[in-house]
Amino acid sequence: MQLTAIAWNLFHGRDFPPDPALYSWRSRLGRRSERGATHIQVNHDLEEEFASILAFAEWDVALLQEAPPRFKAPLAAACEAQAHRVLTSRNQLGWLRGAAARLNPDLIASAEGGSNLTLVRPRGDRRPGAPHTSQGERPEGRSEGPGGIVERRELTIHRGSPERRAMALTRTAGGLCIANLHATNDAPELAAEDVLAAARGASEWAGERPLLFGGDLNLRPGESPEVFEQLGERFGLAAPTAAGAIDHLLARGLHTVEPPTRWPPQRRELRQGGLALRLSDHSPLQARFATGEQRE
């Protein structure tokens, strides 16, 4: 089996143009769009825009962080995927926070609450609406799919200050185990504790099954090499994305067919009013893996 995985921090469902001059109080308070030479900054609900980017990308497994909890059903439906959502922090009175975020996402920002959301396409990385071959076979180069979700678990990684962190543990019918984590930000020592605790918990849960471990780990291998050495030596999780990266897709029991690579910014952009609308402050990370029975 081969599978394509992506990891993407959704920035709480907001856009992030490259020109900081486009961020203004009149946009944040008055919901007025700001236009630059190449990009637009908007302040309205972008659920459909995120769904469009994800639906027409080819992947089998998507590990999403800072996903608005209300995005679970629409993203799963648009991508023809099964979903596993684990709430993280600031989710008290979630219905009220969600309503406020629909009205003014930039004003409420991360206070809407967040989740780690794992999406699985049981039949593989076929995009919705893409045709099958006339014989009903998958086109050459496409994966067979990991199978549907057969187990969903939640593991709390960090309690208390600065905020709760939880990991989504998802197992598919094909035997793939997926661990989706967003580690503590702006505190490398806490992020290191989060990541190592999560790796231990995920490894114990997965047992001998292949394990995909990733998300926004908020650690750069160039700055915290000892953490990634421990991930490899103690848990068999390899290999980090790049020296300066904080988003990672690590694997144990899987062969790397295509190493984790960040999408260019243009791949997460849509056109609006003749300008580019860039979603999130992170670019998706993509990699391709194979089990021992199928490798290139």
Buried (B, 14 or more C-beta within 10 A) or exposed (E): BBBBBBBBBBBBBBBBBEBEEBBEEEBBEEBBBBBBEEBBBBBBBBBEBBBBBBBEBBBBBBBBBBBBBBBBEEBBEBBBBBBBBBBBBBBEEBEEBBEBBBEBBBBBEBEBBBBBBBBBBBBBBBBEEEEEEEEEEBEEEBBBBBBBBEEBBEBEBBEEEEBBBBBBBBBBBBBBBBBBBBBBBEBBEBBBBBBBBBBEBBBEBBEEBBBBBBBBBBBBBEEBEEBBEBBBEEBBBBBBBBEEBBBBBBBBBBBBBEEBBBBEBEEBBBEBEEBBBBBBEBBBBBBBBBBEEEEE
